[in-house]
């Protein structure tokens, strides 16, 4: 998409000016050519612009040769300027050629405006290295190839060993891609959440079949995991019931232990009391033994005294 300028202005090459400011100039600055738009007029930039214009007209011719009913360069779609507009039957599409970086946000907004204007599909053609996987775009290896042999190095998908669409390792002729796109055999889509690309209907069918198989496999795994989860939950509930019963048993055992502890405390109290009684009885018995011994000594002494008196009386007679 280009923005035209009505007045004639001479602007120095921005690329060369930037190199001059960085101190890495490519040499003496060439004369600035006059032009009627915002493009630079230096010979190098003019050559790049010519390569871009040649690519646009070449794409327009290839689309016409591929069966497009109408193809036009620098068209207007509801006052929206586009690089290439083509139509085949009721299908209306646009090609935007970019020679520099592609802003994803601006590209998506531009695509929404074109879709609101009745455009079915938008293709961005970018140089190699400026291709982005999140918008319908292709990366061209060279904008100035020999014999107009334009080849796509980025943006094409092919079926892998697993059936999923993946970026191709080799290059694809832009001519073949345009023919397939114009005939409706090649479409753009997402291979995953972060990668999109162009592939034929067969590749998308295999990709969809592989995704369906993967989804079915994941559904089976999910069902098995749900069954395992249900079994695990049942086991957990059984364990919880068992733990509850064990807790009840422990509580009852604790109550019994408390009762037995109370009983043992009473028995210990009785035992202590009996020990005190036994100690008092031992003390009483000891005192009685000492008293008895004392009385025995007194009795012996009294008998000896009596015997002495009797013996004395007998002697005195």
Buried (B, 14 or more C-beta within 10 A) or exposed (E): BBEEEEEEEEEBBEBBBEBBEEEEEEEEBBEBEEBEBEBBBBEEBBEBBEBBBEBBEBBBBBBBEBEBEEBBBBBEBEEBBBBBBBBBEEBBBBBBBBBEEBEEEEBEEBBEBBEEBEBEBBBBBBBBEBBBBBBBBBBBBEBEBEEEEBBBBBBBBBBBEEBBBBBBEEBBEBBBBBBBBBEEEBBBBBBEEEEBBBBBEEBBEBBBEBBEEEEEEEEEEEEEEEEEEEEEEEEEEEEEEEEEEEEEEEEEEEEEEEEEEEEEEEEEEEEEEEEEEEEEEEEEEEEEEEEEEEEEEEEEEEEEEEEEEEEEEEEEE
